[in-house]
């Protein structure tokens, strides 16, 4: 079976329709920790939109979920999907995590980790960070930069010490506009200026999540 061209799959993602769905279901966006995120019901509605688009295009899409790690402190969930169109096939996978200290209304750690993995998977298929962009527009005054958590900083220091966060890692994020051009990790940690979103982007890159 041939591998699908990534651009062909991106063309199938009904990004504008999904953006409209998020805007119309603002009530399904929840606050978890210091950020606003899509809830599990909204993530499932977004997934349904994607499935409908693939099926209408004559293809099929299959989702698989796996708990990669579970402890009283943290849960990591992996979500993958295989899209088939004609003789072409593409498989993508993303990971979501949740810590015990994070609290989402009516959500368990496993559900939150699943939702984050699904959100990242949808954005990867679409080829853009559209979910975060919509949420920032809906909650502009509630999404100001907050400091990185002690857990994030502890994990970043650990990974840097193990050589899993390198200058090349940071350069890639600076070149992509995710981090400021003058960003220096050691200085940010020393001055306690590292933000939650910057820490999350660094950890995502270190774990190969985007």
Helices and strands as residue ranges (DSSP letters): E 2-3, H 6-12, H 15-24, G 26-28, E 29-32, E 35-38, H 40-56, E 59-70, E 74-85, E 88-99, H 109-126, H 130-138, G 140-142, H 150-161, H 167-175, H 185-191, H 196-206
